[in-house]
Amino acid sequence: MEIIHTDKAPAAVGPYSQAIKANGMLYASGQVGFDPATGLLVGDTIEAQAEQVMKNIGAVLEAAGLTYDDVVKTTCFITDMKEFATFNGIYGKYFVNNKPARSCVEVSALPKGAVCEVEIVAVCR
C-alpha cells in the first residue's frame, strides 16, 4: 500500500489521504473545488468548481504516475441535478480517450458549501 499526496491538490481536511495505491489500483478521495494554494472554493458556480475539481483530480493522478486515461470508475456528487448538463460538459473535457464507468447523484450538501465532488478509482499500469 502506498499513500499518495501532492501539494498541487487540496490537502486532506480530515483523517484521510488524497489517494491510496493498493493491489494495482488507485483509490482517490473525493475532490471538491478548493484551490490548493488557498484552501478556499474557487467560486460558487458549477462551472468554476467543476473545472477545479477536475484539475485537482489530475494533480492526484499525476502524483500517482497516472492520467485521466487510467480512471476506470468515478462517483460524482452534485447539489442540484439541474446543473447536470453543465457539470457533464466540463467533466467530459477531461475524459476524452477513456470514458470511465460513472455514477452521478444529487446530494443535499457537500463540505464547505461546495456544489460538486468527484471521487475516482484508477488502474495502475
JOCOR-V320154 format. One record per backbone hydrogen bond with DSSP energy under -1.0 kcal/mol. CO is the residue of the C=O (numbers start at 1). NH is the residue of the N-H. E is the energy in kcal/mol with one decimal. If there is no record, write none. Layout:
BEGIN
co & nh & e
CO & NH & E
CO & NH & E
END
This chain:
BEGIN
co & nh & e
2 & 21 & -3.0
4 & 19 & -1.1
14 & 16 & -2.2
18 & 29 & -2.4
19 & 4 & -2.8
20 & 27 & -2.8
21 & 2 & -2.4
22 & 25 & -1.7
24 & 124 & -2.8
25 & 22 & -2.6
26 & 122 & -2.5
27 & 20 & -2.1
31 & 118 & -1.9
32 & 34 & -1.5
33 & 42 & -2.1
35 & 39 & -3.3
40 & 35 & -3.0
45 & 49 & -2.3
46 & 50 & -2.7
47 & 51 & -1.9
48 & 52 & -1.8
49 & 53 & -2.8
50 & 54 & -2.3
51 & 55 & -1.8
52 & 56 & -2.8
53 & 57 & -2.4
54 & 58 & -2.2
55 & 59 & -2.0
56 & 60 & -2.0
57 & 61 & -2.8
58 & 62 & -2.6
59 & 63 & -2.2
60 & 64 & -1.3
61 & 66 & -3.1
62 & 65 & -1.7
67 & 70 & -1.8
68 & 71 & -1.4
70 & 123 & -2.7
72 & 101 & -2.0
73 & 121 & -2.3
74 & 103 & -1.7
75 & 119 & -2.4
76 & 105 & -2.5
77 & 117 & -2.2
78 & 107 & -2.3
80 & 83 & -2.5
81 & 84 & -1.7
83 & 87 & -2.8
84 & 88 & -3.2
85 & 89 & -2.0
86 & 90 & -1.6
87 & 91 & -2.8
88 & 92 & -2.5
91 & 94 & -1.5
101 & 74 & -2.1
103 & 76 & -3.1
105 & 78 & -2.3
110 & 113 & -1.5
111 & 114 & -2.0
115 & 79 & -2.0
117 & 77 & -3.0
118 & 31 & -2.7
119 & 75 & -2.3
120 & 28 & -2.5
121 & 72 & -2.6
121 & 73 & -1.8
122 & 26 & -3.2
END
